[in-house]
């Protein structure tokens, strides 16, 4: 996925890579206004990668600066 002229780098882990966290421990807070709104496109690419790897996670979009 290319975002405003920059292609995010996605690196694959070594074949024997095993995450050191338990399923369900990942929680992301996504600020949709960050980077002039481009963070939403980055988040979409990250979600695609997490889903492809079968990694369990939860997320929420922040609604204001205090979130």
C-alpha positions as CSV (number, residue, x, y, z in Angstrom):
1,X,0.0,0.0,0.0
2,X,1.4,3.4,-0.9
3,X,0.5,6.4,1.2
4,X,1.3,9.9,-0.1
5,X,4.3,8.8,-2.1
6,X,5.7,6.6,0.7
7,X,5.4,2.9,0.8
8,X,5.4,1.6,4.4
9,X,8.0,-1.1,5.0
10,X,6.6,-4.4,6.3
11,X,9.2,-6.8,7.4
12,X,8.5,-10.5,7.8
13,X,9.9,-12.1,11.0
14,X,12.3,-15.0,10.8
15,X,10.6,-18.3,10.1
16,X,11.0,-19.5,13.7
17,X,9.7,-16.3,15.2
18,X,7.2,-16.7,18.1
19,X,5.6,-13.7,19.6
20,X,6.4,-13.2,23.3
21,X,2.8,-12.1,24.2
22,X,-0.4,-14.0,24.8
23,X,-3.4,-13.7,22.5
24,X,-5.6,-10.9,23.3
25,X,-2.9,-8.8,25.0
26,X,-2.6,-6.3,22.2
27,X,-4.7,-3.2,22.3
28,X,-4.2,-0.3,19.9
29,X,-5.5,3.2,20.3
30,X,-5.7,4.8,16.8
31,X,-5.8,8.6,16.5
32,X,-7.6,9.2,13.2
33,X,-6.4,12.8,13.1
34,X,-2.7,11.9,13.4
35,X,-0.4,12.8,10.5
36,X,-3.2,14.9,8.9
37,X,-5.5,11.9,8.8
38,X,-3.1,9.6,7.1
39,X,-2.9,7.4,10.2
40,X,-6.1,5.7,9.2
41,X,-4.5,4.4,6.0
42,X,-1.5,3.2,8.0
43,X,-3.8,1.5,10.5
44,X,-5.6,-0.3,7.6
45,X,-2.2,-1.7,6.5
46,X,-1.3,-2.8,10.0
47,X,-4.7,-4.5,10.5
48,X,-4.3,-6.4,7.2
49,X,-0.9,-7.7,8.4
50,X,-2.1,-8.6,11.9
51,X,-5.1,-10.5,10.4
52,X,-2.9,-12.3,7.8
53,X,-0.6,-13.5,10.7
54,X,-3.6,-14.6,12.8
55,X,-2.6,-12.2,15.7
56,X,-5.4,-11.5,18.1
57,X,-5.8,-7.8,19.0
58,X,-8.3,-5.2,19.9
59,X,-8.4,-1.5,18.9
60,X,-10.4,1.7,19.4
61,X,-10.3,5.1,17.6
62,X,-9.7,8.1,19.8
63,X,-12.3,10.7,19.7
64,X,-10.5,13.7,21.1
65,X,-7.1,14.8,22.4
66,X,-7.8,13.4,25.9
67,X,-8.3,9.8,24.7
